[in-house]
Every structure is written in C-alpha cells, then in structure tokens.
Amino acid sequence: MSVQPSLQAFDVEGVAGRPMDRPADADSLKAALRCLGGGVSVITAGEGEARTGATVTSATALSVEPPRMLVSLNRTSSTWPVVERFGHFCVNIVGGQHEVLASQFAGRGGLKGADRYLGAEWTRLASGAPVLQDAAAAIDCEVEEAIERHSHAIVIGRVVGVRIGRGGSLLYREGRYFAHSG
C-alpha cells in the first residue's frame, strides 16, 4: 500500500533552524541542489562562428581507466546540438580569475554562440574543441556516446587530451561563485 502525502503534510514555510520538507518537484530539486557546491567548468564545442558553450557544474569523471568524462547538457540549449554535430567538447575547469567568463557562458549579459568567447585566449588540442588557454585544467574529449533522457543529454566523452594549468578552481554554491586556491 502506497501513501501519498498531501501538500498540507509539507512544511513549506519552514521554521528557522528546522529542516523544510517540500514536494518532489523541479523547484524543490533546484533548491536542494543549490546546497551542493560544485566545481565550475566551461564546456566548449564547435569551430569558428559555429562555436558555443555552457557553464556547468555537472562535468565529472566517469572513469579514469579508460579515461572518460561525463557531462549533462540541456537538450534545448545551444550547446547540445553543437556537441552532437561536431562530436567533440572540452571541459575547461576554470579558476577564480574566470568568474566573468563563467557568467558569459552561463548566458548572463545576453551573449550567445561565438560571442561568449570574447575576452579570453583560446587554443585547440586533439579533438578540435576550443580550449581556454589559461584554464586551471582542460580535458579534451570526443563524444563516445550520448544518452538523451528527459530534458538533458548525458554525454560520455573519450578523453583525447589533457592540459594542466595553474591555480585553483572556481566553485559554485547557493547561486554564488567562490574561488578555491587549491
């Protein structure tokens, strides 16, 4: 027998110092995930004017043997179709000095596509995806597999190049950036 709680069972107002129970919906999940700090990466893909990218906290290693990365991209974003078309992406792990760039790639300021690359130096490694010259680290990948589920594509990348830079990483928690000196 399954019991469905009514909305009245949730303490949606909360009391200072007490946990707040909420319905299992998109807004509640977003609120919960804001409590989880994450490393900030700029995912880049494409070439020339067909370049674009996104700021994510969802990039992670799937395995180190063999070297594979995993990133989750919104299927309605401008980034997913470019990753799918070019078959590559780079996970640019950004540092504290890249807060403005991370905001640009998050869509703040209205920049889109290749305009998001303004104000930084870019190069390429093996896959051809754009690589941030002074990233804390860059992990260059070719798409091995993409699994489309719900609103996102779970993209598995075969690591074809790695560049280790200097400095700590940028972190994101509760809607704010924090520089980590490492």
N, C-alpha and C positions, 0 to 999 in steps of 0.2 A: 504494500500500500504506500503510495506516494502522497506526501503532504505538501501542498503549495502554500507558502506563506502569503498572506495578504500584504498589500503595501503598508497597511497600518502596523504590521509587525516590524517595520524598519524604522529605526530612529534616525530619520533623515535630517533632523535639526542638529543632533549631537549635543553633548554636554562637555564643556571644557575638561580635558583630561581623560575622557572616556572614548573608547572606540565607537565608530559610527557605522552601523550596518546600513547598506544601501542595496537597491535592486541590482541584479546582474544585467546591466545594460551598458551601452557604449560609453556614456558619460561617466558612470561609476568605474569602469575599467580604466579609462583615461586618467581619472583622479588617482586610482591606486598606482598606476604605472608612473605617475609623476613623482611618487615617493622613491622610486628605484633610480638611483644615479646611474648614468651610462656614459661610456666614452663616446666622444663625438667624432664621426668620420664624414667626409665629403665623398660621396660616390660619384664618379665621373665616367662619362662614356661618350662615344661619338668622335667625329672629326670635323674640323672647320666650323662652318656655320651650323652644322648638324650636332654640335656638342651641346650637352646639357648635363645636369647632375642634381643631386639632392643631398641635404644634410640628414644623417640618420644616427640613431643610437642602436640600431638593430644589426650592425655588422659584427660577426663573430667567427671564430674558427670552428669549422665543422670537424676537421681532423687535421693533425699535423703529419700523419703518415697514412695515406698520401696527403700532401698539403692541399687542403680545400677550405674555402671561405664560404660563408652563408650570409646573405643579406635579404631582407624583406623589403620589397618596394611596392608602393601603392600602384595598382594597375591603372588608375585614372591619372597618375602623374605624368609629366612629360618625360621622365627618366626611363620608366619601364620600356616603352616602345623603342627607345634608342639603344638600350642594353640588348633588347631582343634582336633588333636589326643588325647591330654591329657585332654581337656575340662576344663582347668584352666589357669589362668595367674595372675601375681601380678604387680600392678602399684607401683613401687618403686620411690617415689618422692625423688630425690637426691639433696644434698646440695653442697655448694661451694667446699668442700673437695673431691667431686666425679667427678671433671672435666675429669680426666684421664679415670675413669671408664665409664663415659658417652661417651667419644670418642671411647673406646674399643667396646661398644655395638652399636655404630654408624658405626662400621666397619673400623674405621681408624686403621692403623697398621696391617691390614690383619687378625686379629684374628676372628675365626669362632666358632660356637657352644659352647661347654663347655669351651673352652679356653678363652672365653670372661669373664668368672667368676674369672679368676686369679687376685690376688692382693686384694681381698675383703673377708669379712666373711659373710657366708650365713646361713640361717636357713629356717624353714618352719612354716606355720600356718595351718589353717584348710584344704585348698584345696590341699596342697602338692606342690604348685608352690614355686620356690626359692624366699626367702625374704632377701633383703640386711639388714644385722644386724644393721648397723648404719645409715639407711636411715632417712631423715627428717620425712618421714611418709611412711607407706606401706599399700596398700589396696589390700587385697587378694580376688580373685574372682573366681567363677565357671562360665563357659560360659552358658549363658541363651539362647542367640540367636546370629547368625552371618548372616549378610546380605552382600552377595557378589555383588558389583557394580563396574563396570569399572575396574580399576587397584587395588582396595582395598577391604578388608573385614571390615565391620563396626561390631565390636564385642561388644555385650552387656553382661556385667558381673554382676552376682548376688554377692553382697559383703557378704563374709562369715567370714571375719576377718579384723581388723584394728589395726595397731601398730603406735603409735605416738612417734617419736624420738625427737631429739633436733636440733636446728639450723634452719636457713633459707633455702630457696630453690635455686636451680640453674636455671637461666633464659637463654634463647637463643633468640638472635635478630641479624639480619643482618650478619649471619654467625659466630657469636661470643658468647661465654658464659659470663655470668655476675653472680656474687654471690649476693644473696639478703639476708641480715641479718635478715629480718623479723621484 
